[in-house]
Amino acid sequence: MNRIVETAIPIAQVFLALLFAFSGLAKLILPYARFVRLPAQAWANDFQPPIVRLIGIVEVCASIGMVIPLLSNSFTPLTPLAGIGMALFMAGAMATHLRRAEYPNMVGNFVWIGLALIVAYDGLVRAVA
């Protein structure tokens, strides 16, 4: 069982890092007018373009914070911080989708929150041990 967890957690970290990196880069690279036309991105109409760009920057930073501990053992305390930050970030996204009655989007947010919290919990357990 322990070996499964030791394999699953890094996979979850990479998955979260890729999810946040692609999402953040889309917000940074695509023009605002094009981004809001993407599927499931209508929420961005509620925000000014600089705010959407800032959200993209935060997502890219979170992805970096999630993947750096995998590359260097000296940064392992960053894992729970990145996981908690990602969960809080996704909670904000979930609140936006709730306000807009975009319930299908909330399902994905809930999954990402859970995955981020599992990674954060594992990182905290490893830091204390």
Sequence and secondary structure as in RCSB ss.txt:
>XXXX:A:sequence
MNRIVETAIPIAQVFLALLFAFSGLAKLILPYARFVRLPAQAWANDFQPPIVRLIGIVEVCASIGMVIPLLSNSF
TPLTPLAGIGMALFMAGAMATHLRRAEYPNMVGNFVWIGLALIVAYDGLVRAVA
>XXXX:A:secstr
 HHHHHHHHHHHHHHHHHHHHHHHHHHHHS HHHHTTSTT GGGGGS HHHHHHHHHHHHHHHHHHHHHHH GGG
TTHHHHHHHHHHHHHHHHHHHHHHTT HHHHHHHHHHHHHHHHHHHHHHHHHH 
